[in-house]
Amino acid sequence: MKVYTGGGDKGKTSLFSGERVPKHHIRIEAYGDLDELNSMLGAVAAYLPEGEQAIRGDFEQIQSHLFLAGAWLATTPDSSATGYLTALPVNVSKDLEKRIDALSDVLPVLKEFILPGGQPVAAWAHVARTVCRRCERRLTELIEVSPDAGNSELAAIQVYLNRLSDYLFVVARYLNQLLGTADKTWKK
């Protein structure tokens, strides 16, 4: 199978549900941002310290969930193609909360704002967090401008992205601590 088709050479692309839309369409922007986040997580995972299997496993599962979410964003809600899609697992956001709590239990209590940075892998986790926040903003825009987009699956994805950004914040702090770098607090 060829990677290139030439079908998008004139600035249009196809949604999973078959419609041709401009490459700047809000749905394309929304799942494009998810793709960027997924790639960012792959990059962060590549720099995880040896032996950090729990976070590596989390990332693989999250990347899989982001593929599921992207398929929903690439499909118009009234399309018959939704019948081929897989919903996010029911407890996906609750599972992230459990991981946030487990990682937070080994971190100093946060009493001040911290600056993103520290060890390179932690700094990249902070970048992934900001990309995740952009995904969330783009999704809320899609839901707002497309009345038919506010289905329950997109609402679940919105909650998941909100929780995922919190998880990535905690991961960044955890990685800094694991690698011997303290949080750098914001000084007014």
Backbone as JSON, one array per atom type, in Angstrom:
{
  "sequence": "MKVYTGGGDKGKTSLFSGERVPKHHIRIEAYGDLDELNSMLGAVAAYLPEGEQAIRGDFEQIQSHLFLAGAWLATTPDSSATGYLTALPVNVSKDLEKRIDALSDVLPVLKEFILPGGQPVAAWAHVARTVCRRCERRLTELIEVSPDAGNSELAAIQVYLNRLSDYLFVVARYLNQLLGTADKTWKK",
  "N": [[0.84, -1.17, 0.0], [0.56, 2.18, -0.83], [1.9, 5.12, 0.71], [1.29, 7.66, -0.07], [-1.37, 9.31, -1.79], [-2.21, 11.43, -3.27], [-4.64, 12.51, -3.11], [-5.14, 14.63, -1.41], [-3.92, 16.83, -2.46], [-5.06, 19.19, -3.31], [-5.89, 20.53, -1.13], [-7.96, 19.36, 0.3], [-9.4, 16.74, 2.3], [-10.44, 13.46, 3.37], [-12.92, 12.59, 5.73], [-13.32, 9.95, 8.15], [-15.88, 9.1, 7.92], [-16.38, 9.58, 5.28], [-16.96, 12.09, 4.06], [-15.66, 14.82, 2.14], [-13.57, 17.35, 3.15], [-12.19, 20.66, 3.81], [-8.69, 20.87, 4.61], [-8.3, 22.43, 6.79], [-10.55, 22.21, 8.29], [-12.56, 22.11, 11.25], [-12.87, 19.57, 12.4], [-10.69, 18.19, 11.32], [-8.61, 19.7, 12.35], [-9.04, 19.12, 15.07], [-8.65, 16.27, 15.32], [-6.13, 16.21, 14.28], [-4.64, 17.59, 16.17], [-4.85, 15.73, 18.24], [-3.36, 13.68, 17.1], [-0.85, 14.89, 17.07], [-0.43, 15.07, 19.85], [-0.36, 12.33, 20.44], [1.96, 11.58, 19.08], [3.78, 13.13, 20.5], [3.64, 11.9, 23.0], [4.78, 9.46, 22.32], [7.39, 10.33, 21.83], [8.15, 11.27, 24.38], [7.98, 8.86, 25.78], [10.09, 7.51, 24.6], [12.24, 8.61, 25.86], [12.0, 7.9, 28.48], [13.29, 6.86, 31.65], [15.3, 3.9, 31.98], [13.7, 0.96, 33.06], [11.39, 2.17, 33.93], [8.68, 1.04, 33.76], [5.96, 1.21, 34.42], [4.96, 3.8, 33.75], [5.61, 3.74, 31.06], [3.92, 1.68, 30.21], [1.47, 2.92, 30.82], [1.56, 5.01, 28.94], [1.47, 3.63, 26.49], [-1.09, 2.55, 26.61], [-2.58, 4.92, 26.77], [-1.92, 6.07, 24.29], [-3.21, 4.27, 22.6], [-5.85, 4.75, 23.37], [-6.06, 7.37, 22.47], [-6.03, 6.97, 19.72], [-8.52, 5.74, 19.39], [-10.16, 7.88, 20.19], [-9.49, 9.77, 18.24], [-10.62, 8.6, 15.96], [-13.33, 8.93, 16.49], [-13.46, 11.71, 16.37], [-12.94, 12.08, 13.72], [-15.21, 11.39, 12.42], [-18.43, 12.1, 11.36], [-21.22, 12.62, 13.5], [-23.81, 11.73, 12.67], [-23.35, 9.82, 10.82], [-23.33, 6.57, 9.3], [-20.97, 5.33, 9.7], [-20.23, 5.5, 12.34], [-21.02, 3.21, 13.54], [-18.94, 1.47, 13.25], [-17.05, 2.23, 14.99], [-15.13, 2.16, 18.05], [-15.95, 2.65, 21.38], [-14.45, 4.67, 23.96], [-13.03, 2.95, 26.73], [-15.14, 2.41, 29.56], [-14.23, 3.13, 32.17], [-12.03, 4.76, 31.71], [-11.21, 7.44, 32.35], [-11.41, 7.41, 35.13], [-9.49, 5.47, 35.67], [-7.19, 6.89, 34.97], [-7.26, 8.78, 37.0], [-6.68, 7.17, 39.21], [-4.03, 6.49, 38.63], [-2.9, 9.05, 38.71], [-3.26, 9.63, 41.42], [-1.68, 7.58, 42.58], [0.91, 8.22, 41.67], [1.12, 10.78, 42.72], [1.19, 10.26, 45.42], [3.84, 9.73, 46.04], [5.09, 12.08, 45.75], [6.24, 15.37, 46.82], [3.94, 17.47, 48.58], [2.19, 19.82, 46.71], [2.43, 23.23, 47.0], [2.74, 25.6, 45.79], [2.81, 27.34, 42.62], [4.49, 25.73, 39.95], [7.31, 25.93, 37.73], [7.41, 24.82, 34.37], [9.73, 22.36, 33.32], [13.03, 21.26, 34.15], [14.45, 18.03, 34.25], [15.2, 16.79, 30.94], [13.3, 14.79, 29.94], [11.15, 15.21, 31.64], [10.57, 17.87, 31.1], [9.68, 17.61, 28.47], [7.41, 16.1, 28.98], [5.88, 18.07, 30.18], [5.5, 19.69, 27.92], [3.97, 17.94, 26.4], [1.73, 17.94, 28.03], [0.76, 20.55, 27.6], [0.1, 20.41, 24.9], [-1.92, 18.56, 25.09], [-3.8, 20.08, 26.49], [-4.4, 21.9, 24.46], [-5.63, 20.17, 22.66], [-7.91, 19.62, 24.1], [-9.1, 22.17, 24.19], [-9.6, 22.53, 21.45], [-11.41, 20.47, 20.97], [-13.58, 21.28, 22.57], [-14.29, 23.51, 21.13], [-15.07, 22.31, 18.69], [-17.32, 20.9, 19.6], [-18.91, 23.06, 20.33], [-19.28, 24.57, 17.93], [-20.4, 22.78, 16.18], [-23.41, 21.64, 16.26], [-24.32, 18.99, 16.12], [-22.21, 17.63, 17.07], [-22.02, 17.2, 19.77], [-22.19, 14.65, 21.01], [-22.42, 11.82, 23.31], [-20.04, 10.35, 23.29], [-18.06, 12.18, 22.49], [-18.22, 13.88, 24.66], [-17.23, 12.19, 26.66], [-14.62, 11.9, 25.72], [-13.74, 14.5, 26.04], [-13.69, 14.75, 28.87], [-11.76, 12.81, 29.38], [-9.46, 13.93, 28.14], [-9.13, 16.17, 29.74], [-8.49, 14.97, 32.19], [-6.2, 13.61, 31.38], [-4.34, 15.65, 30.88], [-3.88, 16.5, 33.49], [-2.72, 14.17, 34.49], [-0.35, 14.1, 32.96], [0.95, 16.34, 33.95], [1.51, 15.52, 36.57], [3.11, 13.31, 35.97], [5.33, 14.61, 34.86], [6.33, 15.95, 37.12], [6.88, 13.71, 38.73], [8.83, 12.37, 37.2], [10.9, 14.26, 37.29], [11.48, 14.18, 40.03], [12.23, 11.47, 40.31], [14.58, 11.5, 38.87], [16.16, 13.12, 40.36], [15.73, 15.91, 40.45], [14.44, 18.8, 41.81], [11.16, 20.33, 42.05], [10.77, 23.45, 40.45], [9.87, 26.37, 41.79], [7.53, 28.98, 41.04], [8.45, 32.3, 41.13], [7.2, 35.33, 42.12]],
  "CA": [[0.0, 0.0, 0.0], [1.32, 3.43, -0.91], [1.65, 6.11, 1.75], [0.73, 8.84, -0.71], [-2.45, 9.07, -2.75], [-2.41, 12.63, -4.07], [-6.02, 12.98, -2.92], [-5.19, 15.88, -0.63], [-3.05, 17.84, -3.07], [-5.79, 20.44, -3.55], [-6.31, 21.12, 0.14], [-9.1, 18.68, 0.92], [-9.14, 15.39, 2.78], [-11.67, 12.72, 3.69], [-13.19, 12.11, 7.07], [-13.56, 8.51, 8.22], [-17.26, 8.89, 7.48], [-16.45, 9.71, 3.83], [-17.09, 13.44, 3.54], [-14.45, 15.56, 1.79], [-13.59, 18.64, 3.83], [-10.9, 21.35, 3.74], [-7.73, 20.38, 5.6], [-8.37, 23.28, 7.97], [-11.85, 21.99, 8.92], [-12.43, 21.95, 12.7], [-12.67, 18.14, 12.72], [-9.31, 17.85, 10.95], [-7.79, 20.36, 13.37], [-9.21, 18.42, 16.35], [-7.94, 14.99, 15.37], [-4.72, 16.5, 14.02], [-4.04, 17.9, 17.47], [-4.71, 14.44, 18.95], [-2.23, 12.98, 16.47], [0.35, 15.54, 17.6], [-0.29, 14.62, 21.23], [0.05, 10.93, 20.42], [3.37, 11.58, 18.7], [4.52, 13.69, 21.62], [3.75, 10.85, 24.02], [5.77, 8.52, 21.83], [8.71, 10.93, 22.03], [8.43, 11.25, 25.82], [8.22, 7.45, 26.15], [11.41, 7.12, 24.11], [13.24, 9.15, 26.78], [11.77, 7.45, 29.85], [14.42, 6.12, 32.23], [15.25, 2.43, 31.96], [13.02, 0.38, 34.21], [10.15, 2.89, 34.25], [7.7, 0.28, 32.99], [4.57, 1.6, 34.72], [4.61, 4.95, 32.91], [5.68, 3.27, 29.67], [2.66, 0.97, 29.98], [0.42, 3.94, 30.78], [1.64, 5.75, 27.68], [1.0, 2.77, 25.41], [-2.55, 2.49, 26.73], [-3.09, 6.25, 26.43], [-1.82, 6.23, 22.84], [-4.29, 3.49, 22.02], [-7.1, 5.49, 23.61], [-6.09, 8.55, 21.6], [-6.45, 6.5, 18.39], [-9.98, 5.58, 19.44], [-10.74, 9.23, 20.24], [-9.31, 10.38, 16.93], [-11.61, 8.04, 15.03], [-14.61, 9.61, 16.76], [-13.38, 13.08, 15.89], [-12.87, 12.04, 12.26], [-16.46, 10.82, 11.93], [-19.6, 12.91, 11.7], [-22.07, 11.83, 14.41], [-24.99, 11.14, 12.06], [-22.9, 8.89, 9.79], [-23.4, 5.14, 9.61], [-19.61, 4.9, 10.05], [-20.08, 5.43, 13.8], [-21.24, 1.82, 13.92], [-17.67, 0.75, 13.18], [-16.13, 2.81, 15.97], [-15.08, 1.59, 19.39], [-16.01, 3.67, 22.42], [-13.43, 4.61, 24.99], [-13.46, 2.12, 27.86], [-15.99, 3.15, 30.5], [-13.49, 3.67, 33.33], [-10.75, 5.29, 31.27], [-10.85, 8.64, 33.12], [-11.21, 6.97, 36.52], [-8.19, 4.79, 35.71], [-6.16, 7.93, 35.01], [-7.29, 9.36, 38.35], [-5.96, 6.24, 40.09], [-2.6, 6.64, 38.34], [-2.52, 10.36, 39.24], [-3.17, 9.48, 42.88], [-0.53, 6.72, 42.92], [2.13, 8.99, 41.44], [1.11, 11.91, 43.65], [1.51, 9.77, 46.76], [5.29, 9.71, 46.26], [5.6, 13.43, 45.47], [5.97, 16.37, 47.84], [2.69, 18.19, 48.39], [2.39, 21.04, 45.93], [1.84, 24.38, 47.69], [2.99, 26.77, 44.96], [2.9, 27.05, 41.2], [5.84, 25.36, 39.53], [7.66, 26.23, 36.35], [7.7, 23.62, 33.57], [11.15, 22.19, 33.03], [13.76, 20.24, 34.9], [15.09, 17.03, 33.4], [14.61, 16.85, 29.6], [12.11, 13.96, 29.78], [10.07, 15.87, 32.38], [10.22, 19.07, 30.35], [8.87, 17.17, 27.34], [6.1, 15.72, 29.52], [5.14, 19.33, 30.31], [5.08, 20.09, 26.58], [2.84, 17.06, 26.06], [0.57, 18.43, 28.8], [0.2, 21.74, 26.95], [-0.52, 19.95, 23.67], [-3.16, 17.94, 25.53], [-4.74, 21.18, 26.77], [-4.86, 22.42, 23.16], [-6.6, 19.19, 22.16], [-9.16, 19.82, 24.85], [-9.71, 23.42, 23.71], [-10.09, 22.32, 20.09], [-12.6, 19.63, 21.08], [-14.7, 22.09, 23.06], [-14.69, 24.34, 19.99], [-15.83, 21.45, 17.79], [-18.63, 20.65, 20.21], [-19.67, 24.31, 20.33], [-19.65, 25.05, 16.59], [-21.12, 21.74, 15.45], [-24.46, 21.18, 17.18], [-24.45, 17.53, 16.09], [-20.97, 17.03, 17.57], [-22.06, 17.05, 21.21], [-22.66, 13.33, 21.45], [-21.86, 11.37, 24.59], [-18.66, 9.9, 23.11], [-17.19, 13.36, 22.52], [-18.19, 14.35, 26.05], [-16.3, 11.3, 27.38], [-13.27, 12.25, 25.27], [-13.42, 15.78, 26.68], [-13.32, 14.45, 30.26], [-10.5, 12.07, 29.32], [-8.37, 14.87, 27.85], [-8.94, 16.99, 30.94], [-7.78, 14.13, 33.16], [-4.89, 13.29, 30.83], [-3.41, 16.77, 31.11], [-3.5, 16.42, 34.91], [-1.8, 13.03, 34.59], [0.95, 14.48, 32.39], [1.57, 17.27, 34.9], [2.04, 14.7, 37.66], [4.22, 12.53, 35.4], [6.5, 15.5, 34.75], [6.87, 16.12, 38.48], [7.39, 12.41, 39.15], [10.09, 12.11, 36.49], [11.93, 15.13, 37.86], [11.89, 13.65, 41.34], [12.92, 10.21, 40.08], [15.9, 11.79, 38.33], [16.89, 13.96, 41.3], [15.53, 17.34, 40.22], [13.3, 19.33, 42.56], [10.27, 21.27, 41.37], [11.23, 24.84, 40.5], [8.66, 27.15, 42.06], [7.38, 30.28, 40.41], [8.7, 33.45, 42.01], [6.51, 36.52, 41.61]],
  "C": [[0.89, 1.24, 0.0], [0.93, 4.35, 0.23], [0.96, 7.33, 1.16], [-0.35, 8.44, -1.71], [-2.61, 10.24, -3.71], [-3.79, 13.22, -3.88], [-6.14, 14.28, -2.17], [-4.4, 17.01, -1.23], [-3.74, 19.18, -3.31], [-6.41, 21.0, -2.28], [-7.54, 20.51, 0.78], [-8.67, 17.28, 1.34], [-10.46, 14.74, 3.14], [-11.73, 12.41, 5.17], [-13.39, 10.6, 7.01], [-14.95, 8.18, 7.69], [-17.46, 9.19, 6.0], [-16.54, 11.12, 3.27], [-15.73, 14.03, 3.21], [-14.58, 16.95, 2.41], [-12.23, 19.33, 3.64], [-9.98, 20.86, 4.86], [-7.69, 21.25, 6.86], [-9.72, 23.16, 8.69], [-11.64, 21.7, 10.41], [-12.24, 20.48, 13.09], [-11.24, 17.71, 12.43], [-8.36, 18.46, 11.98], [-7.84, 19.57, 14.68], [-8.48, 17.09, 16.35], [-6.48, 15.15, 14.98], [-3.98, 16.84, 15.3], [-3.87, 16.63, 18.31], [-3.53, 13.64, 18.4], [-0.9, 13.57, 16.97], [0.61, 15.1, 19.03], [0.2, 13.18, 21.28], [1.53, 10.81, 20.06], [4.25, 12.11, 19.82], [4.69, 12.65, 22.73], [4.75, 9.78, 23.6], [7.18, 9.04, 22.03], [9.08, 10.91, 23.51], [8.75, 9.82, 26.26], [9.61, 7.0, 25.72], [12.52, 7.59, 25.06], [13.01, 8.74, 28.23], [12.98, 6.69, 30.37], [14.2, 4.61, 32.12], [14.52, 1.95, 33.22], [11.72, 1.07, 34.57], [9.01, 2.29, 33.43], [6.25, 0.73, 33.23], [4.14, 2.77, 33.82], [4.65, 4.55, 31.44], [4.38, 2.52, 29.31], [1.47, 1.92, 29.92], [0.38, 4.62, 29.42], [1.12, 4.9, 26.52], [-0.53, 2.68, 25.42], [-3.18, 3.82, 26.33], [-3.03, 6.46, 24.92], [-2.92, 5.45, 22.12], [-5.63, 4.2, 22.19], [-7.2, 6.72, 22.71], [-6.44, 8.17, 20.15], [-7.97, 6.32, 18.34], [-10.67, 6.94, 19.41], [-10.64, 9.9, 18.88], [-10.31, 9.87, 15.9], [-12.97, 8.69, 15.23], [-14.59, 11.04, 16.24], [-13.38, 13.15, 14.37], [-14.17, 11.54, 11.62], [-17.62, 11.72, 12.32], [-20.6, 12.04, 12.47], [-23.26, 11.15, 13.74], [-24.64, 10.11, 10.97], [-23.07, 7.44, 10.25], [-22.03, 4.6, 10.0], [-19.41, 4.82, 11.56], [-20.3, 4.01, 14.3], [-19.98, 0.98, 13.9], [-16.68, 1.21, 14.26], [-16.23, 2.11, 17.32], [-15.09, 2.73, 20.4], [-14.8, 3.56, 23.33], [-13.92, 3.69, 26.1], [-14.16, 2.98, 28.93], [-15.19, 3.82, 31.61], [-12.19, 4.38, 32.97], [-10.32, 6.53, 32.07], [-10.61, 8.31, 34.58], [-9.87, 6.25, 36.67], [-7.04, 5.8, 35.74], [-6.11, 8.59, 36.39], [-6.53, 8.47, 39.33], [-4.46, 6.36, 39.88], [-2.09, 7.99, 38.86], [-2.32, 10.26, 40.74], [-1.95, 8.67, 43.29], [0.78, 7.48, 42.74], [2.23, 10.15, 42.43], [1.5, 11.49, 45.06], [3.0, 9.77, 47.06], [5.93, 11.07, 46.0], [5.37, 14.36, 46.66], [4.65, 17.09, 47.53], [2.99, 19.51, 47.7], [1.67, 22.2, 46.61], [1.99, 25.66, 46.89], [2.93, 26.35, 43.5], [4.34, 26.67, 40.88], [6.04, 25.72, 38.06], [7.9, 24.92, 35.6], [9.2, 23.54, 33.3], [11.75, 21.09, 33.84], [14.5, 19.32, 33.96], [14.44, 17.05, 32.01], [13.34, 16.02, 29.43], [10.91, 14.59, 30.51], [9.62, 17.13, 31.65], [9.35, 18.71, 29.14], [7.5, 16.67, 27.8], [5.25, 16.97, 29.74], [4.67, 19.83, 28.95], [3.9, 19.24, 26.14], [1.58, 17.51, 26.78], [-0.06, 19.64, 28.1], [-0.45, 21.39, 25.62], [-1.87, 19.29, 24.0], [-4.22, 19.01, 25.83], [-5.27, 21.79, 25.47], [-5.88, 21.47, 22.55], [-7.96, 19.4, 22.83], [-9.87, 21.1, 24.38], [-10.33, 23.23, 22.33], [-11.37, 21.48, 20.12], [-13.79, 20.43, 21.58], [-15.2, 23.03, 21.97], [-15.53, 23.52, 19.0], [-17.23, 21.21, 18.32], [-19.51, 21.89, 20.15], [-20.14, 24.71, 18.94], [-20.42, 24.03, 15.77], [-22.18, 21.15, 16.37], [-24.6, 19.66, 17.22], [-23.23, 16.84, 16.69], [-21.02, 16.72, 19.06], [-22.57, 15.71, 21.69], [-21.93, 12.88, 22.71], [-20.42, 10.9, 24.45], [-17.7, 11.09, 23.14], [-17.12, 13.95, 23.92], [-17.23, 13.49, 26.88], [-14.86, 11.6, 26.99], [-12.83, 13.55, 25.92], [-12.98, 15.56, 28.13], [-11.96, 13.76, 30.28], [-9.32, 13.01, 29.07], [-8.09, 15.77, 29.05], [-8.14, 16.22, 31.99], [-6.37, 13.82, 32.68], [-3.9, 14.43, 31.03], [-2.97, 16.81, 32.57], [-2.48, 15.3, 35.13], [-0.41, 13.43, 34.09], [1.69, 15.48, 33.27], [2.23, 16.49, 36.03], [3.21, 13.84, 37.17], [5.48, 13.39, 35.31], [7.15, 15.7, 36.12], [7.53, 14.83, 38.97], [8.75, 12.12, 38.5], [11.21, 13.0, 37.01], [12.42, 14.58, 39.19], [12.69, 12.36, 41.18], [14.37, 10.44, 39.64], [16.67, 12.82, 39.16], [16.78, 15.46, 41.09], [14.28, 17.81, 40.95], [12.43, 20.21, 41.67], [10.86, 22.67, 41.51], [9.99, 25.71, 40.66], [8.71, 28.5, 41.36], [7.59, 31.37, 41.45], [8.08, 34.67, 41.37], [7.46, 37.69, 41.49]]
}
